[in-house]
Amino acid sequence: MNPEVLKFLYDIYQSINAIESYLVGIETPAGYKNDSKTIDAVERRLAIIGEALNKADKLNAALSISDKTKIIGLRHILVHDYDMMDNNSIWLICKKHLPKLREEVKIILDQG
């Protein structure tokens, strides 16, 4: 696999790990909503994930990542249309969808 693609995938993997570390001790969407520093950190990492996936996808469109278009689209929303995003949606993405993305990225990285 292209080393540049692997670098972008590693960035995604690291960003997921960072998000999960930021959310330690925050148990509910309400708890998340009341922590502006965590919101900023999580949204920054989600934007990195979207940008890294966009760049990796341009180099290798055959990457087996579910919801690539949605992940890349989320980055656009976070950066350009931030007022459309709500904290409950970000919470759901982090809790429900990031674990699956981590597994998909890890499989590709392991195959290297």
C-alpha positions as CSV (number, residue, x, y, z in Angstrom):
1,M,0.0,0.0,0.0
2,N,1.1,3.5,-0.7
3,P,3.0,4.9,2.3
4,E,1.2,8.2,2.1
5,V,-2.2,6.5,2.4
6,L,-0.9,4.6,5.4
7,K,0.2,7.8,7.0
8,F,-3.3,9.3,6.5
9,L,-4.9,6.2,7.9
10,Y,-2.5,6.3,10.9
11,D,-3.6,9.9,11.5
12,I,-7.2,8.8,11.5
13,Y,-6.4,6.0,14.0
14,Q,-4.5,8.4,16.3
15,S,-7.3,10.9,16.1
16,I,-9.9,8.3,17.1
17,N,-7.7,7.3,20.1
18,A,-7.4,11.0,21.1
19,I,-11.2,11.5,20.9
20,E,-11.8,8.5,23.1
21,S,-9.3,9.8,25.6
22,Y,-11.0,13.2,25.6
23,L,-14.3,11.6,26.4
24,V,-13.1,9.6,29.4
25,G,-15.3,10.5,32.4
26,I,-18.0,12.1,30.2
27,E,-20.9,9.7,30.4
28,T,-23.8,11.5,28.7
29,P,-24.5,13.9,25.8
30,A,-25.4,16.5,28.5
31,G,-22.0,16.1,30.1
32,Y,-20.4,16.5,26.7
33,K,-22.5,19.5,25.9
34,N,-21.3,21.3,29.0
35,D,-17.6,20.9,28.3
36,S,-16.5,23.4,25.7
37,K,-12.8,22.4,25.7
38,T,-13.7,18.8,24.9
39,I,-16.1,19.9,22.2
40,D,-13.4,21.9,20.6
41,A,-10.9,19.1,20.8
42,V,-13.3,16.5,19.5
43,E,-14.4,18.6,16.6
44,R,-10.8,19.4,15.6
45,R,-10.0,15.7,15.6
46,L,-13.1,14.8,13.6
47,A,-12.1,17.4,11.1
48,I,-8.6,15.8,10.9
49,I,-10.3,12.4,10.3
50,G,-12.4,13.8,7.5
51,E,-9.4,15.5,5.8
52,A,-7.1,12.6,6.2
53,L,-9.7,10.2,4.7
54,N,-10.4,12.6,1.9
55,K,-6.7,12.7,1.0
56,A,-6.3,8.9,1.4
57,D,-9.3,8.3,-0.8
58,K,-7.9,10.5,-3.5
59,L,-4.8,8.3,-3.5
60,N,-6.7,5.0,-3.2
61,A,-10.4,5.1,-3.9
62,A,-10.6,1.4,-3.3
63,L,-10.1,1.8,0.5
64,S,-12.6,-0.3,2.3
65,I,-14.0,2.3,4.7
66,S,-17.8,2.4,5.4
67,D,-19.4,5.8,5.0
68,K,-16.4,7.5,3.4
69,T,-18.6,10.1,1.9
70,K,-20.4,10.9,5.2
71,I,-17.1,11.1,7.1
72,I,-15.6,13.5,4.5
73,G,-18.9,15.5,4.5
74,L,-18.7,15.8,8.3
75,R,-15.4,17.5,8.0
76,H,-16.9,20.0,5.5
77,I,-19.8,20.8,8.0
78,L,-17.4,21.2,10.9
79,V,-15.2,23.6,9.0
80,H,-17.6,25.5,6.8
81,D,-21.1,25.0,8.2
82,Y,-20.4,24.6,11.9
83,D,-23.7,26.2,12.8
84,M,-25.5,23.1,11.3
85,M,-23.8,20.7,13.8
86,D,-25.3,19.9,17.2
87,N,-23.5,18.4,20.2
88,N,-25.9,15.4,20.3
89,S,-25.0,14.4,16.8
90,I,-21.3,14.6,17.6
91,W,-21.8,12.5,20.7
92,L,-23.6,9.9,18.7
93,I,-20.9,9.8,16.0
94,C,-18.2,9.4,18.7
95,K,-19.9,6.7,20.6
96,K,-21.6,4.7,17.8
97,H,-19.5,5.2,14.6
98,L,-15.9,5.8,15.6
99,P,-15.3,2.3,17.0
100,K,-16.3,0.8,13.7
101,L,-14.1,3.3,11.8
102,R,-11.2,2.4,14.1
103,E,-11.6,-1.3,13.3
104,E,-11.7,-0.7,9.6
105,V,-8.7,1.5,9.7
106,K,-6.8,-1.0,11.9
107,I,-7.4,-3.8,9.5
108,I,-6.0,-1.8,6.6
109,L,-3.0,-0.7,8.7
110,D,-2.3,-4.2,9.9
111,Q,-2.2,-5.4,6.3
112,G,0.1,-2.4,5.5
